[in-house]
Amino acid sequence: MAEDAASEAADVYGNVIAVRKGDENRPGIQKLTQVMQSPEVKNNEKYAGAVVPTF
């Protein structure tokens, strides 16, 4: 079952990248953030609208 992209749940619930204070500048964290916010991830159509980028 997929959530509609225009639903309240799509607006309210999201995934975050959370790290310990002081780790935000680690190279691996920076790379993960860069990859997760890339156009390739944003434009991914694998889940047919069930996953909606919010960035």
C-alpha positions in Angstrom: 0.0 0.0 0.0 1.4 3.4 -1.0 0.7 6.8 0.4 -0.6 9.4 -2.1 2.0 12.1 -2.6 -0.7 14.8 -1.9 -1.8 13.2 1.3 -1.4 14.7 4.8 0.9 11.8 5.8 3.2 12.6 2.9 3.5 16.2 4.3 3.9 15.2 7.9 6.1 12.1 8.0 9.6 12.0 6.5 13.0 10.4 6.9 15.9 12.4 8.4 19.6 11.9 8.6 20.5 12.3 12.3 24.0 12.3 13.6 25.7 13.0 16.9 26.7 16.6 17.6 30.3 16.9 16.4 29.9 14.2 13.7 28.1 16.4 11.1 31.4 17.2 9.3 32.7 13.7 9.0 33.4 12.8 5.4 31.1 9.8 5.4 28.2 11.8 6.8 28.8 14.6 4.3 28.9 12.1 1.4 25.7 10.4 2.6 23.9 13.7 2.8 25.1 14.7 -0.6 24.0 11.4 -2.2 20.6 11.4 -0.4 19.9 14.9 -1.7 21.1 14.3 -5.3 18.9 14.7 -8.4 19.3 10.9 -9.0 17.6 10.1 -5.7 15.0 12.9 -6.0 14.0 11.7 -9.5 13.9 8.0 -8.6 10.6 6.5 -9.9 11.1 3.0 -8.4 8.3 3.3 -5.8 5.8 4.9 -8.1 5.1 8.0 -5.9 5.2 6.1 -2.6 8.4 7.8 -1.7 8.2 11.6 -2.0 11.4 13.7 -1.7 11.0 16.8 0.6 14.2 18.5 -0.2 
